[in-house]
Amino acid sequence: MQLDRITIDPSVMNGQPCIRGMRLTVRRVLEALTVYLTWDELIAEYPDLEKEDIRQALELAAHNLDDEVIVLGAA
């Protein structure tokens, strides 16, 4: 797993994983993906964001959920 665009710096956003040292957290990118229908719309809203940034944010999220069991309520 290569996440060279994800940075963690205690002095930026309280050490949350960010995109390339910007004040844009991985969490914010993931949340924004629920609002914007396409990556291009998301990039239009955040012009400094690149497609590889989004891909790596998704990869980080997937990796962190890899072994976690999430119990959901009955449907």
Secondary structure as UniProt FT lines:
FT   TURN            4..5
FT   STRAND          6..7
FT   TURN            10..11
FT   HELIX           13..15
FT   STRAND          18..19
FT   TURN            20..21
FT   HELIX           26..33
FT   TURN            34..35
FT   HELIX           39..45
FT   TURN            47..48
FT   HELIX           51..65
FT   TURN            66..67
//
